[in-house]
Amino acid sequence: MKRESALEQSVSETFAHRESAFFGRRKGKTLRAYQAGLMETLLPEVQIDLSAPLSDPAALFANHPDDLRLEVGFGGGEHLAADAASHPDRGYFGCEPFVNGVAKLMALIDAQDVRNIRVHPGDAGDLIDALPAGCLSGVCILYPDPWPKRRHKERRFVSDRMLARLARAMRPGAELRFASDIDDYVGWTLARVLRSADFIWPANSEAEWLTPYANWPGTRYEDKALREGRRPVYLTFIRR
């Protein structure tokens, strides 16, 4: 078995998290030299420091934006990088516990010179709880792990408690977007949002949840779903 290099071990330790609620792998294939280098040089520049109170998250960006967005579990970072590049006036937070996904986002940030993304390479709940109340104007949860086995469903990111935690950090009128190709998870999410006192679902027709969001760049998970014949659903909820 190949032993981890000192560099890979250092990168892995960046993602160590005590008492984490995250379930699943934190690292996959060995990082390419370019990606590993960015994890040492670029990640420290864009990583959010949660060791101190995050009282003014807009101050993490040069333009101190009023419009702050969060993407939970950004995967390879395609959507996050594209959205941030299209809206340089906004500030974007991205959470992803999977090392290889963060490395892919670092490569996109470097290649596209995207300046308005800050990253928490760990459990999204830690960042959500650290944010001040009412600071977010948008949250995306795109193709989260469905945990399809019955005994694992409580591991799903969307839960009654997580919706309450998100609601605290979101301002009134903020959008919560949820996209998935797994029907059971869509129904699970709808059931929990509809019984929440914090969100409304304003959709009036089927077209509203079967049509991708405006200027939607897509994700690699969506491409896979479409190739395999699964139709994605795009839900939009509004913070009361």
Residue pairs with C-beta under 8 A, 6 or more apart in sequence:
2 30
4 12
7 36
7 40
8 30
8 31
8 36
10 40
11 31
11 36
11 39
11 40
11 99
11 103
12 26
12 27
12 99
14 39
14 43
14 99
14 121
15 26
15 27
15 97
15 99
15 102
15 121
15 122
17 97
17 122
17 123
17 126
20 97
20 122
20 123
21 123
21 125
22 97
22 122
22 123
23 147
23 152
23 155
24 97
24 98
24 145
25 98
26 97
26 98
26 99
27 98
27 99
27 100
28 98
28 99
28 100
29 100
31 39
31 99
31 100
31 103
34 107
35 103
35 104
35 106
35 107
36 103
38 103
38 106
38 107
38 110
39 99
39 102
39 103
39 106
42 106
42 109
42 110
43 102
43 106
43 119
43 121
46 106
46 109
46 117
46 118
46 119
47 118
47 119
47 120
47 121
48 54
48 60
48 93
48 118
48 119
48 120
48 127
50 120
50 126
50 127
50 130
53 130
54 130
54 131
54 132
55 132
56 132
57 68
57 91
57 93
57 131
57 132
57 135
58 64
58 65
58 66
58 68
58 91
58 135
60 91
60 118
61 91
61 115
61 116
61 118
62 115
63 89
63 91
63 116
65 89
65 90
65 91
65 116
66 137
67 87
67 89
67 90
67 91
67 137
67 138
68 90
68 91
68 92
68 93
68 135
68 136
68 137
69 83
69 90
69 91
69 92
69 93
69 136
69 137
69 138
69 139
69 140
70 92
70 93
70 94
70 95
70 124
70 127
70 128
70 136
70 138
70 139
70 140
70 169
71 79
71 80
71 83
71 92
71 93
71 94
71 95
71 139
71 140
71 142
72 95
72 124
72 139
72 140
72 141
72 144
72 157
73 95
73 96
73 97
73 124
73 141
73 142
73 143
73 144
73 145
73 157
74 80
74 94
74 95
74 96
74 101
74 105
74 142
75 96
75 98
75 101
75 142
75 143
75 219
75 220
75 221
76 101
76 104
76 105
76 219
76 220
77 94
77 96
77 101
77 102
77 104
77 105
77 108
77 109
78 108
78 217
78 218
78 219
78 220
79 140
79 142
79 217
79 218
79 219
80 92
80 94
80 105
80 117
81 105
81 108
81 109
81 112
81 114
81 117
82 217
83 92
83 217
84 90
84 92
84 114
84 116
84 117
85 112
85 114
86 215
87 116
88 115
88 116
90 116
91 116
91 118
92 116
92 117
92 118
93 117
93 118
93 119
93 120
93 127
94 105
94 117
94 118
94 119
94 120
95 119
95 120
95 121
95 122
95 123
95 124
95 127
96 102
96 105
96 119
96 121
97 121
97 122
97 123
99 121
102 119
102 121
105 117
105 119
108 114
109 117
120 126
120 127
124 157
125 162
125 165
128 162
128 165
128 166
128 169
129 165
131 169
132 169
133 168
133 169
134 168
134 169
134 170
134 171
134 172
135 169
135 171
136 169
136 170
136 171
136 174
137 170
137 171
137 173
137 174
137 175
138 174
138 175
138 176
138 177
139 166
139 170
139 174
139 175
139 176
139 177
140 177
140 179
141 157
141 158
141 176
141 177
141 178
141 179
142 177
142 178
142 179
142 219
142 221
143 179
143 180
143 181
143 219
143 221
143 222
143 225
143 232
144 156
144 157
144 158
144 180
144 185
145 155
145 156
145 157
146 156
146 180
146 182
146 184
146 185
147 153
147 155
147 156
148 182
148 184
153 188
156 185
156 188
158 178
158 185
158 188
158 189
158 192
159 192
160 192
160 195
160 196
163 192
163 193
163 196
163 198
163 199
164 196
164 198
166 176
167 196
167 198
167 199
167 239
170 176
170 239
171 239
172 239
172 240
173 238
173 239
174 238
174 239
175 236
175 237
175 238
175 239
176 193
176 199
176 236
176 237
176 238
176 239
177 213
177 234
177 235
177 236
177 237
178 186
178 189
178 234
178 235
178 237
179 213
179 222
179 232
179 233
179 234
179 235
180 186
180 189
180 232
180 233
181 221
181 222
181 225
181 230
181 231
181 232
181 233
182 230
183 233
186 233
186 235
189 235
190 201
190 235
193 199
193 201
193 235
193 237
194 201
197 240
198 239
198 240
199 237
199 238
199 239
199 240
200 237
200 238
200 240
201 235
201 236
201 237
201 238
202 236
202 238
203 209
203 235
203 236
208 236
209 233
209 234
209 235
209 236
210 231
210 233
210 234
211 234
212 218
212 232
212 234
213 234
213 236
216 234
222 232
225 231
225 232
226 232
